Amino acid sequence: MTLTRVLVLLVSLVLAFCFSAEAALTNQKVQKKALRSQKAASKKLGSHAKMKQSSDESSDDEDDDDDDEDDDVKVDPEKARLEKALADNLRKQEKVKGTLKHLSDTEKSDQEIQATARLVQNETQSPAMASMLSKMWREMRMFEMPSYSQHLQAQLRELKKEEHSVESKLAADSVHSYGNKNCQCVGIDEIEGNTVATLKSGEKVNYPADLGARCEAWDLNEHPKCPGASWCEQKWCYVDPCKCDIPVLPKPTTYIAGAKYQGKPVHFSYATCSGTDSYTAEEDKKTAKDIEATCAVDVDEAKWGAEECRCVGIGPQPGSTKVTIKNKLVDFPADTGATCNKWEEDNHPDCQGTDPPDWCSQAWCYVDPCSCKLAVAPKTSSYLPDSNYQGKPVYYSYATCGGTDAYTGAEHKKACVNQKTSEACNGNKKCAWTGKECLGKELVNVCKFETTKSESAAFGMKALLAFLLPSLGLALEAL
């Protein structure tokens, strides 16, 4: 009986030594990678800070502003919290990646097992026990390691989800504002081209194609009365009147006659951008009843997309924009993707021949990935790779328009859904692996894709115990 207790104690000590040694080796490797990751995170965060700083500087008094800025810098607590969260997240990711790499190194693991087995043999003078333990550890690795690796990969996916979420919040704060969260700006932002605004006088003026898609003093450099008028420097954006719950009601735009968003007349708001509306005449302001009547109008799904996945552009509107096709910029209408339409039929170079591809005659539109609940997931746009909607990359959907997507498989090879392995998926910065398929990052991370956190945590504990209990002769089922 005493001998049995001694053997059990000895095995326990050996296992503890084994895992401690492995942890030490892994930690050394991870620390170096973590340091590099921290530097990379600092660079990334530095770029956010520079972007924010440049947007606040005045080009007329640049040198003086630089000097004053050093004296007047104020730390934003929320931004500091997000920056720290991002740096911590990147360090954790490097640690998990280091552990995964170490676990996958079978040759190194064999060397460690052999070294530990020799240590047991030297201490016990029992080659048989050393051989038995060596065999047991290899079997444990064979059966338990794949499961533990899956647990770590799930943990890494969670960290990546968190990273993207924090980055999105930092980017939105540093680059553009999309208005009060209860009355967000609408329209496609950061697109090239122009649209034509009709002023109260009837004069037509060119404005940027992304007019009203973010909080900005849009009139300052374009309107004939600017600078000079009191409203020139006030920021405003287009909003959905049916989703604008702030004290100051939005007003219908007069710049683009007949333009609509999701089937309702386009409205604008200074208040959502913390601006003051001295532009709108009192007689043009609307009441809550006016907006209620506007929102009660039925929406044509054939034009504005299915109710559970509406189109997000503004149209119709005159002008043109540029889209990327095979690494070249091609002119398309300014309201491309705003409604369900066969946009390629009259605009895509490949659709102008006598035998155009099937996708030329299919309708589609741009959509918000987080508001699209169709069975067929939307895809990230190749036409507008650097544009966004409310701070998120632009997505498109044929399904919401009742169309068949023959385009993505044939022409959009980099689309997330075309990446069939986790390696290929994770190699695309716009994609994320769900565990079964590759989708746009926003669908997996930002839009609260369902994950099994509790199961993952429970499995992690089970995997750890599975390493320890067999050495004491206990069954895993005892859990």
Rosetta blueprint (number, residue, H / E / L):
1 M L
2 T H
3 L H
4 T H
5 R H
6 V H
7 L H
8 V H
9 L H
10 L H
11 V H
12 S H
13 L H
14 V H
15 L H
16 A H
17 F H
18 C H
19 F H
20 S H
21 A H
22 E H
23 A H
24 A H
25 L H
26 T H
27 N H
28 Q H
29 K H
30 V H
31 Q H
32 K H
33 K H
34 A H
35 L H
36 R H
37 S H
38 Q H
39 K H
40 A H
41 A H
42 S H
43 K H
44 K H
45 L H
46 G H
47 S H
48 H H
49 A H
50 K H
51 M H
52 K H
53 Q H
54 S H
55 S H
56 D H
57 E L
58 S L
59 S H
60 D H
61 D H
62 E H
63 D H
64 D H
65 D H
66 D H
67 D H
68 D H
69 E H
70 D H
71 D H
72 D H
73 V L
74 K L
75 V L
76 D L
77 P H
78 E H
79 K H
80 A H
81 R H
82 L H
83 E H
84 K H
85 A H
86 L H
87 A H
88 D H
89 N H
90 L H
91 R H
92 K H
93 Q H
94 E H
95 K H
96 V H
97 K H
98 G H
99 T H
100 L H
101 K H
102 H H
103 L H
104 S H
105 D L
106 T H
107 E H
108 K H
109 S H
110 D H
111 Q H
112 E H
113 I H
114 Q H
115 A H
116 T H
117 A H
118 R H
119 L H
120 V H
121 Q H
122 N H
123 E H
124 T H
125 Q L
126 S L
127 P H
128 A H
129 M H
130 A H
131 S H
132 M H
133 L H
134 S H
135 K H
136 M H
137 W H
138 R H
139 E H
140 M H
141 R H
142 M H
143 F H
144 E H
145 M H
146 P H
147 S H
148 Y H
149 S H
150 Q H
151 H H
152 L H
153 Q H
154 A H
155 Q H
156 L H
157 R H
158 E H
159 L H
160 K H
161 K H
162 E H
163 E H
164 H H
165 S H
166 V H
167 E H
168 S H
169 K H
170 L H
171 A H
172 A H
173 D H
174 S H
175 V L
176 H L
177 S L
178 Y L
179 G L
180 N L
181 K L
182 N L
183 C L
184 Q L
185 C E
186 V L
187 G L
188 I L
189 D E
190 E L
191 I L
192 E L
193 G E
194 N E
195 T E
196 V E
197 A E
198 T E
199 L L
200 K L
201 S L
202 G L
203 E L
204 K E
205 V E
206 N E
207 Y E
208 P E
209 A L
210 D L
211 L L
212 G L
213 A L
214 R L
215 C L
216 E E
217 A L
218 W L
219 D L
220 L L
221 N L
222 E L
223 H L
224 P L
225 K L
226 C L
227 P L
228 G L
229 A L
230 S L
231 W L
232 C L
233 E L
234 Q L
235 K L
236 W E
237 C E
238 Y E
239 V E
240 D L
241 P H
242 C H
243 K H
244 C L
245 D L
246 I L
247 P L
248 V L
249 L L
250 P L
251 K E
252 P E
253 T L
254 T L
255 Y L
256 I L
257 A L
258 G L
259 A L
260 K E
261 Y E
262 Q L
263 G L
264 K E
265 P E
266 V L
267 H E
268 F E
269 S E
270 Y L
271 A H
272 T H
273 C H
274 S L
275 G L
276 T L
277 D L
278 S L
279 Y L
280 T L
281 A L
282 E H
283 E H
284 D H
285 K L
286 K L
287 T L
288 A H
289 K H
290 D H
291 I H
292 E H
293 A H
294 T H
295 C H
296 A L
297 V L
298 D L
299 V L
300 D L
301 E H
302 A H
303 K H
304 W H
305 G L
306 A L
307 E L
308 E L
309 C L
310 R L
311 C E
312 V L
313 G L
314 I E
315 G E
316 P L
317 Q L
318 P L
319 G E
320 S E
321 T E
322 K E
323 V E
324 T E
325 I E
326 K L
327 N L
328 K E
329 L E
330 V E
331 D E
332 F E
333 P E
334 A L
335 D L
336 T L
337 G L
338 A L
339 T L
340 C L
341 N E
342 K L
343 W L
344 E L
345 E L
346 D L
347 N L
348 H L
349 P H
350 D H
351 C H
352 Q L
353 G L
354 T L
355 D L
356 P L
357 P L
358 D H
359 W H
360 C H
361 S H
362 Q L
363 A L
364 W E
365 C E
366 Y E
367 V E
368 D L
369 P H
370 C H
371 S H
372 C L
373 K L
374 L L
375 A L
376 V L
377 A L
378 P L
379 K E
380 T E
381 S L
382 S L
383 Y L
384 L L
385 P L
386 D L
387 S L
388 N E
389 Y E
390 Q L
391 G L
392 K E
393 P E
394 V L
395 Y E
396 Y E
397 S E
398 Y L
399 A H
400 T H
401 C H
402 G L
403 G L
404 T L
405 D L
406 A L
407 Y H
408 T H
409 G H
410 A H
411 E H
412 H L
413 K L
414 K L
415 A L
416 C H
417 V H
418 N H
419 Q L
420 K L
421 T L
422 S H
423 E H
424 A H
425 C H
426 N H
427 G L
428 N L
429 K L
430 K L
431 C E
432 A E
433 W E
434 T L
435 G L
436 K L
437 E L
438 C E
439 L E
440 G E
441 K H
442 E H
443 L H
444 V H
445 N H
446 V H
447 C L
448 K L
449 F L
450 E L
451 T L
452 T L
453 K H
454 S H
455 E H
456 S H
457 A H
458 A H
459 F H
460 G H
461 M H
462 K H
463 A H
464 L H
465 L H
466 A H
467 F H
468 L H
469 L H
470 P H
471 S H
472 L H
473 G L
474 L L
475 A L
476 L H
477 E H
478 A H
479 L L
